[in-house]
Amino acid sequence: MSQGMNSSLEQGRDISVSPQVLDAVARVLRLSDAERRHLYVLAGLNPPAPQVAPDRRDMCDGLRRLIDTWMPYPAHIMDRYYNCVMFNHAAAVVLGMGHGGAPGNCLVDFFTDPLYRSRNRSWERNARTVVAQFRAVYAASPDDEGFQEVLAEVSAASPEFRRIWAARDIEDQGQIRKELEHPVAGRLVVESTAMQVPARPDLLVVLHAPLDEADTAAKLEWLAGEGSAVRMLGA
């Protein structure tokens, strides 16, 4: 980054620049996306949405290793529209992901998948949080056609979603306590944590960790091991 401009901005000098000027400076100086966004912050402007660097677009193998290493606990990865990109074996066994074939959209499935809902004892308690967190992601790009398509699909399929969406709650991504009823293992209590990958800001990694209730950790280990033969039960 230009030392002169960087110094002037950090010292709080009165410099008025437009986003177009900052983008031109970023191109000339060949700034990375992180440096470009930092330039916006120094200029007192809201930074643009993070972009995926060309050399970081192919991270699927590394992300697959990440969620597979999380076994025997469920983990999955979503894109910014909540489309499921990949999930590990435990997510299939415990949450029923992919039971209908290809993975779908996590927001749509939350409201329309009877298998997931039948296993989710905390569905009603968590529904508002799920919608509020989706709104936080949507709010950054409300005119994006991808978001509009997801909203149209889930709104058409679920009156419950329409009612909750109308409340206009908004909440940052975080942790959600989930109480599940598995057809073989019985009650499971996990905590999901959604995290953004800095190198892939278009993706969210969702990891489920067992809570110290209902012997959840031991049940998840059994389901991933000798109990894996029952993974399709109820699917």
PEURZI-V879210 format. One record per pair of residues at least 12 apart in sequence whose ideal C-beta (glycine too) atoms are under 10 Angstrom apart, sorted by the first residue. I is the first residue (numbers start at 1). J is the second residue. If there is no record, write none. Layout:
BEGIN
I_J ; I_J
END
This chain:
BEGIN
1_25 ; 1_26 ; 1_29 ; 1_31 ; 1_32 ; 1_35 ; 1_36 ; 1_38 ; 1_39 ; 1_42 ; 2_25 ; 2_28 ; 2_29 ; 2_31 ; 2_39 ; 5_17 ; 5_22 ; 5_25 ; 5_29 ; 5_39 ; 5_42 ; 5_43 ; 6_35 ; 6_38 ; 6_39 ; 6_42 ; 7_42 ; 8_42 ; 8_43 ; 9_38 ; 9_39 ; 9_41 ; 9_42 ; 9_43 ; 9_44 ; 10_42 ; 12_42 ; 12_44 ; 15_42 ; 15_43 ; 15_44 ; 16_43 ; 16_44 ; 17_39 ; 17_40 ; 17_42 ; 17_43 ; 17_44 ; 17_45 ; 18_43 ; 18_45 ; 19_40 ; 19_43 ; 19_45 ; 19_46 ; 19_47 ; 19_48 ; 21_43 ; 22_36 ; 22_37 ; 22_39 ; 22_40 ; 22_42 ; 22_43 ; 22_45 ; 22_47 ; 22_48 ; 23_36 ; 23_39 ; 23_40 ; 23_48 ; 25_39 ; 25_43 ; 26_39 ; 26_40 ; 26_48 ; 32_51 ; 32_53 ; 33_47 ; 33_48 ; 33_49 ; 33_50 ; 33_51 ; 33_52 ; 33_53 ; 33_56 ; 33_199 ; 33_201 ; 34_47 ; 34_50 ; 34_51 ; 34_53 ; 34_198 ; 34_199 ; 36_48 ; 36_50 ; 36_51 ; 37_49 ; 37_50 ; 37_51 ; 37_201 ; 49_80 ; 49_140 ; 49_141 ; 49_144 ; 49_201 ; 49_202 ; 50_196 ; 50_198 ; 50_199 ; 50_200 ; 50_201 ; 50_202 ; 51_201 ; 51_202 ; 52_197 ; 52_199 ; 52_200 ; 52_201 ; 52_202 ; 52_203 ; 53_199 ; 53_200 ; 53_201 ; 55_199 ; 56_197 ; 56_198 ; 56_199 ; 56_200 ; 56_201 ; 57_199 ; 57_200 ; 57_202 ; 59_197 ; 59_199 ; 59_200 ; 59_203 ; 60_77 ; 60_85 ; 60_86 ; 60_200 ; 60_203 ; 62_197 ; 62_199 ; 62_200 ; 63_75 ; 63_77 ; 63_85 ; 63_86 ; 63_197 ; 63_199 ; 63_200 ; 63_203 ; 63_205 ; 64_77 ; 64_85 ; 64_86 ; 64_87 ; 64_88 ; 66_86 ; 66_88 ; 66_197 ; 66_205 ; 66_207 ; 67_85 ; 67_86 ; 67_87 ; 67_88 ; 67_89 ; 67_90 ; 67_91 ; 67_205 ; 67_206 ; 67_207 ; 68_86 ; 68_88 ; 68_89 ; 68_90 ; 69_88 ; 70_88 ; 70_90 ; 70_91 ; 70_205 ; 70_207 ; 70_208 ; 70_209 ; 71_88 ; 71_89 ; 71_90 ; 71_91 ; 71_220 ; 71_221 ; 71_224 ; 71_225 ; 72_88 ; 72_89 ; 72_90 ; 72_93 ; 72_94 ; 72_210 ; 72_217 ; 72_218 ; 72_219 ; 72_220 ; 72_221 ; 72_222 ; 72_223 ; 72_224 ; 72_225 ; 72_227 ; 72_228 ; 73_88 ; 73_90 ; 73_91 ; 73_94 ; 73_190 ; 73_207 ; 73_208 ; 73_209 ; 73_210 ; 73_216 ; 73_217 ; 73_220 ; 73_221 ; 73_224 ; 74_87 ; 74_88 ; 74_89 ; 74_90 ; 74_91 ; 74_92 ; 74_93 ; 74_94 ; 74_95 ; 74_97 ; 74_178 ; 74_180 ; 74_188 ; 74_190 ; 74_192 ; 74_206 ; 74_207 ; 74_208 ; 74_209 ; 74_210 ; 74_220 ; 74_223 ; 74_224 ; 75_87 ; 75_88 ; 75_89 ; 75_90 ; 75_91 ; 75_192 ; 75_193 ; 75_205 ; 75_206 ; 75_207 ; 75_208 ; 75_209 ; 76_88 ; 76_90 ; 76_91 ; 76_92 ; 76_95 ; 76_97 ; 76_98 ; 76_103 ; 76_106 ; 76_192 ; 76_204 ; 76_205 ; 76_206 ; 76_207 ; 76_208 ; 77_91 ; 77_103 ; 77_197 ; 77_200 ; 77_203 ; 77_204 ; 77_205 ; 77_206 ; 77_207 ; 78_103 ; 78_105 ; 78_106 ; 78_107 ; 78_137 ; 78_194 ; 78_202 ; 78_203 ; 78_204 ; 78_205 ; 78_206 ; 79_105 ; 79_106 ; 79_146 ; 79_200 ; 79_202 ; 79_203 ; 79_204 ; 80_137 ; 80_138 ; 80_140 ; 80_141 ; 80_144 ; 80_146 ; 80_147 ; 80_196 ; 80_201 ; 80_202 ; 80_203 ; 80_204 ; 81_105 ; 81_106 ; 81_107 ; 81_134 ; 81_137 ; 81_138 ; 81_141 ; 81_144 ; 81_145 ; 81_146 ; 81_147 ; 81_148 ; 81_149 ; 81_150 ; 81_151 ; 81_202 ; 82_104 ; 82_105 ; 82_106 ; 82_107 ; 82_108 ; 82_109 ; 82_110 ; 82_130 ; 82_133 ; 82_134 ; 82_137 ; 82_138 ; 82_146 ; 82_147 ; 82_150 ; 82_154 ; 82_204 ; 82_206 ; 83_103 ; 83_104 ; 83_105 ; 83_106 ; 83_107 ; 83_108 ; 83_146 ; 83_150 ; 84_97 ; 84_98 ; 84_102 ; 84_103 ; 84_104 ; 84_105 ; 84_106 ; 84_109 ; 84_206 ; 85_103 ; 85_200 ; 85_202 ; 85_203 ; 85_204 ; 85_205 ; 86_98 ; 86_103 ; 86_203 ; 86_205 ; 87_103 ; 87_106 ; 87_206 ; 88_207 ; 88_208 ; 88_224 ; 89_223 ; 89_224 ; 89_228 ; 89_231 ; 90_208 ; 90_220 ; 90_221 ; 90_223 ; 90_224 ; 90_228 ; 90_231 ; 91_103 ; 91_206 ; 91_208 ; 92_228 ; 92_231 ; 92_232 ; 92_235 ; 93_182 ; 93_184 ; 93_185 ; 93_220 ; 93_223 ; 93_224 ; 93_227 ; 93_228 ; 93_230 ; 93_231 ; 93_232 ; 93_233 ; 93_235 ; 94_119 ; 94_178 ; 94_180 ; 94_182 ; 94_185 ; 94_188 ; 94_190 ; 94_208 ; 94_216 ; 94_219 ; 94_220 ; 94_223 ; 94_224 ; 94_231 ; 95_109 ; 95_113 ; 95_115 ; 95_116 ; 95_119 ; 95_120 ; 95_178 ; 95_180 ; 95_182 ; 95_188 ; 95_190 ; 95_192 ; 95_208 ; 96_109 ; 96_113 ; 96_114 ; 96_115 ; 96_116 ; 96_117 ; 96_118 ; 96_119 ; 96_120 ; 96_180 ; 96_182 ; 96_183 ; 96_231 ; 96_232 ; 96_234 ; 96_235 ; 97_109 ; 97_113 ; 97_115 ; 97_116 ; 97_235 ; 98_235 ; 99_113 ; 99_115 ; 99_116 ; 99_231 ; 99_232 ; 99_234 ; 99_235 ; 100_113 ; 100_115 ; 100_235 ; 104_153 ; 105_149 ; 105_150 ; 105_153 ; 105_154 ; 106_130 ; 106_134 ; 106_150 ; 106_204 ; 106_206 ; 107_130 ; 107_131 ; 107_133 ; 107_134 ; 107_137 ; 107_138 ; 107_150 ; 107_151 ; 107_153 ; 107_154 ; 107_158 ; 107_161 ; 108_150 ; 108_151 ; 108_153 ; 108_154 ; 108_157 ; 108_158 ; 108_161 ; 109_154 ; 110_123 ; 110_126 ; 110_127 ; 110_130 ; 110_131 ; 110_134 ; 110_154 ; 110_158 ; 110_161 ; 111_123 ; 111_127 ; 111_130 ; 111_131 ; 111_153 ; 111_154 ; 111_155 ; 111_157 ; 111_158 ; 111_159 ; 111_160 ; 111_161 ; 111_162 ; 111_164 ; 112_153 ; 112_154 ; 112_156 ; 112_157 ; 112_158 ; 112_160 ; 112_161 ; 115_183 ; 115_234 ; 115_235 ; 116_180 ; 118_180 ; 118_181 ; 118_183 ; 118_234 ; 119_178 ; 119_179 ; 119_180 ; 119_181 ; 119_182 ; 119_183 ; 119_188 ; 119_234 ; 120_178 ; 120_179 ; 120_180 ; 120_181 ; 121_178 ; 121_179 ; 121_180 ; 121_181 ; 121_187 ; 121_188 ; 121_189 ; 122_176 ; 122_177 ; 122_178 ; 122_179 ; 122_180 ; 122_189 ; 123_160 ; 123_178 ; 123_179 ; 123_180 ; 124_160 ; 125_176 ; 125_177 ; 125_178 ; 125_179 ; 126_176 ; 126_177 ; 126_178 ; 126_179 ; 126_192 ; 127_158 ; 127_160 ; 127_161 ; 127_163 ; 127_164 ; 128_163 ; 128_164 ; 128_167 ; 128_169 ; 128_171 ; 129_164 ; 129_169 ; 129_171 ; 129_174 ; 129_175 ; 129_176 ; 129_177 ; 130_161 ; 130_164 ; 130_171 ; 130_176 ; 131_154 ; 131_160 ; 131_161 ; 131_163 ; 131_164 ; 131_165 ; 131_166 ; 131_167 ; 131_168 ; 131_169 ; 131_170 ; 131_171 ; 132_164 ; 132_165 ; 132_167 ; 132_168 ; 132_169 ; 132_170 ; 132_171 ; 132_172 ; 133_169 ; 133_170 ; 133_171 ; 133_172 ; 133_173 ; 133_174 ; 133_176 ; 133_194 ; 133_204 ; 134_147 ; 134_150 ; 134_151 ; 134_154 ; 134_161 ; 134_165 ; 134_170 ; 134_171 ; 134_173 ; 135_147 ; 135_151 ; 135_164 ; 135_165 ; 135_167 ; 135_168 ; 135_169 ; 135_170 ; 135_171 ; 136_169 ; 136_170 ; 136_171 ; 136_172 ; 136_173 ; 136_174 ; 137_170 ; 137_172 ; 137_173 ; 137_194 ; 137_196 ; 137_204 ; 138_150 ; 138_151 ; 138_165 ; 138_170 ; 139_170 ; 151_165 ; 172_194 ; 173_193 ; 173_194 ; 173_195 ; 173_196 ; 173_204 ; 173_206 ; 174_192 ; 174_193 ; 174_194 ; 174_195 ; 175_191 ; 175_192 ; 175_193 ; 175_194 ; 175_207 ; 175_209 ; 176_190 ; 176_191 ; 176_192 ; 176_193 ; 176_194 ; 176_206 ; 176_208 ; 177_189 ; 177_190 ; 177_191 ; 177_192 ; 177_211 ; 177_213 ; 178_190 ; 178_191 ; 178_192 ; 178_208 ; 178_211 ; 179_211 ; 179_213 ; 179_214 ; 179_216 ; 180_208 ; 180_214 ; 180_216 ; 182_219 ; 182_220 ; 182_223 ; 182_227 ; 182_230 ; 182_233 ; 182_234 ; 183_230 ; 183_233 ; 183_234 ; 183_235 ; 184_219 ; 184_222 ; 184_223 ; 184_227 ; 184_229 ; 184_230 ; 184_231 ; 184_233 ; 184_234 ; 185_214 ; 185_215 ; 185_216 ; 185_218 ; 185_219 ; 185_220 ; 185_222 ; 185_223 ; 185_227 ; 185_230 ; 186_214 ; 186_215 ; 186_216 ; 186_219 ; 187_213 ; 187_214 ; 187_215 ; 187_216 ; 187_219 ; 188_208 ; 188_210 ; 188_211 ; 188_213 ; 188_214 ; 188_215 ; 188_216 ; 188_217 ; 188_219 ; 188_220 ; 188_223 ; 189_210 ; 189_211 ; 189_212 ; 189_213 ; 189_214 ; 189_215 ; 189_216 ; 189_219 ; 190_207 ; 190_208 ; 190_209 ; 190_210 ; 190_211 ; 190_213 ; 190_214 ; 190_216 ; 190_217 ; 190_220 ; 191_207 ; 191_208 ; 191_209 ; 191_210 ; 191_211 ; 191_216 ; 192_206 ; 192_207 ; 192_208 ; 192_209 ; 193_205 ; 193_206 ; 193_207 ; 193_208 ; 193_209 ; 194_206 ; 194_207 ; 195_207 ; 208_220
END
